[in-house]
């Protein structure tokens, strides 16, 4: 622990910095349950933006265990934007979980071989919903489940233990099973403006300079910052 003058010096040094280092696995000193997961993901089909974190006291570096049925021969991707907050227990079901549904039985006989491989489904027989894409500045609450091919817009909030089965509009709050829109965070005009501003793509120095505006609700002031 730092105390007295030492703490003040540490604080002043931090004040001159432009936020935490995005290549640090654990940006909060002494708090390993928070992890910038871009630095721990090894699967090339899981793409994560800077500053997106996973919060898990058991194994914050093991985020990939929550990406389920993600088989390389399927080819689908999980794409997560910048500055997202992902709570413990959030899971993503990928397209590899799908079974053939056009026949009488959905049982995957072929995977067991021994003569049953004669009914291996063709690629076009299996449902495929494409990449799962999470926007920027998205907050996904505790124990949520995101289904294959879902697109979650920028600035959205997903309530704890929701099951997301369809696309989520930008800057909306959704919850439930299946998740439904509870409310819009801003007017449609404001949402369009925020999408155009895209503050998450600014240089980190500019983000740091205008943090007080970014965390406020003053969209006009944010517009003014964008033009500086």
PyMOL commands that set and color helices and strands:
alter all, ss='L'
color gray80, all
select helices_A, chain A and resi 4-15+37-39+63-66+95-97+109-112+116-119+123-125+188-197+199-201+204-209+211-214+219-226
alter helices_A, ss='H'
color red, helices_A
select strands_A, chain A and resi 34-36+46-48+53-55+67-68+78-80+85-86+91-93+132-134+139-140+145-146+151-152+157-158+163-164+172-176+179-184
alter strands_A, ss='S'
color yellow, strands_A
deselect
rebuild
show_as cartoon
